[in-house]
Amino acid sequence: MSEAPNLHPGETVFKKGGANMQRGMETVGGKLTLTNQRLLFDAHALNFQRGATEVWLQQVVGQKGGWTKFLGAIPLVPNSIVLTLADGEELSFVVSGRAKWLAAIEKARGGGEAAAPH
């Protein structure tokens, strides 16, 4: 896993931190980075499911708080963010400081004041 994602021209990092992404029944550990253009998840090398997930913010049509789910089905803790994409797919990330992540994503998507770099 790289420390800094490859950024496009004009792309600025707003927020980053450790996160887990729900991929089917596996919760994959890694790093989540929010920029003014994308949300990037880079999985740790020790996970069964490795690799990066890239979501362009223009694909995101909804966001909300969610629950961490055991085996992908049984709600445990309300500490996740859930993004709904234009194609109907939902992505779920377990983060620390869920409200701050949701606010930062909303601002990055243009729903508030310009987001300040983190």
Summary of the structure (lengths in Angstrom):
residues: 118
radius of gyration: 13.5
end to end distance: 20.1
largest distance: 41.4
contacts: 336
relative contact order: 0.21
helix: 12%
strand: 52%
